[in-house]
Amino acid sequence: MNKKAIAFLLVLSGNALACEGISLNLHFASKHFGDAQGYEFNESSPGIGLSCNKVGYSYTAGVYKNSYYKQTFYAGMTSNTHINRYKIGVAYGLASGYDDIRGNVNSVVPYGFITAGFKLNRTYSVNVLYAPYSLVLQDSVDVLTAMLEVKF
C-alpha cells in the first residue's frame, strides 16, 4: 500500500478515538450514467464500512467491490449539513483498486462525492452518493451509489 495512504489511515485512526458515535455503512447498489463505451459496470458494489461520527462531519473507512469488480479499500471524511431528517454534504478521501490517470493499475486515488441522506429513525439512514463525471473513475461516467447507515 502507498505510504501516503498509510499515513492518512494513521491520522484517521488517531482522530477516531474521540468519536461521538459509530456507524456501520452497508453498501448495496450503484448506477452508472453516461458513455460507458460498452463496458458492463458492477451495479451492486457490495461493501461494508465504519464511520466515526462527530458534529457536522465523520471519518470513514471500509471496503467494497468497485465498478470494475475489484476490491477497494477507502478512507476519508464526510462533511454534512443536517436539516431535520435530511442531510447533504461532500465526501472525500483515498481509495485503492482503481487505475489512475497515468495508467498505473490498482493505484490509490483520491475520491469525491456529493452526498445526501434521509434519517429513517434514530438508528437507520439511507444515504446516496453521487460522483459527477467520475471523480473516481477514469471514464466519463457519472456514478450514483446507495448505502444503509446503522448508528450505534
N, C-alpha and C positions, 0 to 999 in steps of 0.2 A: 504494500500500500504506500502511496505517496507520503512523504514526510510532512507536507503541508496539511494533508488530510488528518494525519495522526495528531499533529499539533492542535488542529481545530477540534477534534474529538476530546482531547485532554482539557481544553478550555471549556467545552460543553459540559463535560462530566464534573469539573470543578464548580461551575455555576449551578449545576443541578442539585447540589447539596442543600440549597435554600429554597426548594420548591414549596409553593403554596398549595399544590395539588398535583396529582399524577393522572395522566390519561393514557388509555390504550387505544391505538388507532388501527382499525381494521380496514385495509384497502380492499375494495371489492369490484370496481368496474372502471373502465376508461373508454373514451370515444375519441377517435381521431378524425379531424376535418381538414380538407384541403387536398392538394395534389400529392397523393401517395405514390404515384408512378407505378401502380400495380402491386405495391408491397402490401402484404397482409399483416397489419399490426396486431399485437396482442391486445384484445379489447377487455380482458378480465383483470390483468395486473394485480393478482392477489399478493397480499403482504401484511406485515404487522409492524407497528412502531410504538414508541413510548414518547410522551411529552411531559416535560417539567413545566407546569403552568405557573405563571406569575401574573400580576395585574397588567393587562394590555398586551402581553406577549408570552411566548413559550419557546423553550428549547426542545428540539425534537430529533429523534434518531430512529432508524428502522431498516427494514429490508423488504423488497418486493420484486416480483418478476416484471421487468420493464417492457416497453413497447416492442423491443426486439427479441423478447423471450429470453433475456439474460438476467441473471441475479444482480440486483442493485442494492448497495448499502448507501444510506444517506444520513446526513447530519446537518442541522440548520436551525433556523429561527423563524418564528411566525409572529408578526405584529398584527393585532386585531383591534377594531373598534366595535364595541357592543352597543346595540340599540334594542332594548327589550330582549326578545328571544332570538334576535338576528345578530350576526357578526359579519364584518367584511374586513379584509386586510391583504397582506402580502406575506409570502413565504419565500425564503431564500437560503441557500447553503451549498453544500457539495454532495455530489452523487457519483458512485462508481458504475462501471458496466456500460458506459456509452463511449462512442468514438468521438474524439474532439475534432475541432475544425481543421486541424492539420493532418487528420487521417490516422492519428495514433489510436490503436484499438484498445478497448476496455480501459479508458482513462478515467481519472477523477475530474469531473467537470462541474462548473457552477450551475445552479438551477434557480429559477424564479417562477413564482406562480401568483396569480391573483386569487384570493380565497374568499369564500362565502360560506356561511353555515346557518343552520337552524337548530335551536335547542328544543328537543322533544320533551324533555323533563330534566330533573336535576342530574340525572346520570348519563343520558344519551343525547348525542347531537349528530346530525348528518352534515358533513362538510363536502363542499365541491371546490376543486382547484382547477384553474384554467391557465394554460400556457399559450399565449398568442404567438403565432408564427414561430413556434417551437423555440422557446428559451432553453429547452432541454435537448431537443433532438436536432440533428443536422438538416433534416428535411424541412420544406416549407409547409408543415402540417401543424395545425392547432391541436392541442390535447385538452380534453376535459376529463377529469378523474373524480371519483367519489369514494368517500370513506365514512365509516361509522366510528364515532368517538365515544369511548366509555370512560367516565370520570370516576376516580376513586377518592 
